[in-house]
Amino acid sequence: MKKCSQCGKVAMYKIEGGHLLCLDCFHKHNSIVQQQIAQLTAEENFLIGQMEAIAGLPLTFPRHEIPQPSPVINRNINISNSTIGAVNTGYIKNLKVNLKHMVHTGNQELAEQLQVFTKQMLKEDFTIEIKNEILEQLEFLSQQLSGQELPKRGIIKSILNSVLIAISTSESLINIWNTIQDMISNLMK
């Protein structure tokens, strides 16, 4: 596992310059960037106002909306009387949205299988890092299959193999995943 260049926790993100960051440090980094953007935007709005005052044309030019920071929420999720730990709920939320899109585009059976697989995978005795990696891959896979954008077939094939390797110790998950792979293969034809 690669470590965060700032605090030594498990890295989840890579930013400019090749620095690896954990979720906390990435959130802090993004908060600082957002504050800088908001400050620059406010300064730009001020300068537009100054130009308007000099030209004698008040409120002529449009102002930029100042972006508001969005909070990151991590929660511990309990499933079947066992604490999973700090699973990134953002992946789960996005996965649910993508599965709804899949149902609306006529892939209800595949969406149901992905949901069954996800619930079963979260019950397995995998590390938090592996669960988050699989969730991230499932989120991307479901987005690709939801019809929101043109599927990237090479990446989808890579994810199908990667998830299979990650779950190789669970026979029940392998059976569900094989069904999912067959359904996706038929979709991609």
JOVENPE-V788602 format. One record per residue. N is the residue number from 1. RES is the residue in one small letter. SS is DSSP state (helix for helix, strand for strand, loop for the rest). Layout:
{{N;RES;SS} {N;RES;SS}}
This chain:
{{1;m;loop} {2;k;loop} {3;k;strand} {4;c;loop} {5;s;loop} {6;q;loop} {7;c;loop} {8;g;loop} {9;k;loop} {10;v;strand} {11;a;loop} {12;m;loop} {13;y;strand} {14;k;strand} {15;i;loop} {16;e;helix} {17;g;helix} {18;g;helix} {19;h;loop} {20;l;strand} {21;l;strand} {22;c;loop} {23;l;helix} {24;d;helix} {25;c;helix} {26;f;helix} {27;h;helix} {28;k;helix} {29;h;helix} {30;n;helix} {31;s;helix} {32;i;helix} {33;v;helix} {34;q;helix} {35;q;helix} {36;q;helix} {37;i;helix} {38;a;helix} {39;q;helix} {40;l;helix} {41;t;helix} {42;a;helix} {43;e;helix} {44;e;helix} {45;n;helix} {46;f;helix} {47;l;helix} {48;i;helix} {49;g;helix} {50;q;helix} {51;m;helix} {52;e;helix} {53;a;helix} {54;i;helix} {55;a;helix} {56;g;loop} {57;l;loop} {58;p;loop} {59;l;loop} {60;t;loop} {61;f;loop} {62;p;loop} {63;r;loop} {64;h;loop} {65;e;loop} {66;i;loop} {67;p;loop} {68;q;loop} {69;p;loop} {70;s;loop} {71;p;loop} {72;v;loop} {73;i;loop} {74;n;loop} {75;r;loop} {76;n;loop} {77;i;loop} {78;n;strand} {79;i;strand} {80;s;loop} {81;n;loop} {82;s;strand} {83;t;strand} {84;i;loop} {85;g;loop} {86;a;loop} {87;v;loop} {88;n;loop} {89;t;helix} {90;g;helix} {91;y;helix} {92;i;helix} {93;k;helix} {94;n;helix} {95;l;helix} {96;k;helix} {97;v;helix} {98;n;helix} {99;l;helix} {100;k;helix} {101;h;helix} {102;m;helix} {103;v;helix} {104;h;helix} {105;t;loop} {106;g;loop} {107;n;loop} {108;q;helix} {109;e;helix} {110;l;helix} {111;a;helix} {112;e;helix} {113;q;helix} {114;l;helix} {115;q;helix} {116;v;helix} {117;f;helix} {118;t;helix} {119;k;helix} {120;q;helix} {121;m;helix} {122;l;helix} {123;k;helix} {124;e;loop} {125;d;loop} {126;f;loop} {127;t;loop} {128;i;helix} {129;e;helix} {130;i;helix} {131;k;helix} {132;n;helix} {133;e;helix} {134;i;helix} {135;l;helix} {136;e;helix} {137;q;helix} {138;l;helix} {139;e;helix} {140;f;helix} {141;l;helix} {142;s;helix} {143;q;helix} {144;q;helix} {145;l;helix} {146;s;loop} {147;g;loop} {148;q;loop} {149;e;loop} {150;l;loop} {151;p;loop} {152;k;loop} {153;r;helix} {154;g;helix} {155;i;helix} {156;i;helix} {157;k;helix} {158;s;helix} {159;i;helix} {160;l;helix} {161;n;helix} {162;s;helix} {163;v;helix} {164;l;helix} {165;i;helix} {166;a;helix} {167;i;loop} {168;s;loop} {169;t;loop} {170;s;loop} {171;e;helix} {172;s;helix} {173;l;helix} {174;i;helix} {175;n;helix} {176;i;helix} {177;w;helix} {178;n;helix} {179;t;helix} {180;i;helix} {181;q;helix} {182;d;helix} {183;m;helix} {184;i;helix} {185;s;helix} {186;n;helix} {187;l;helix} {188;m;helix} {189;k;loop}}
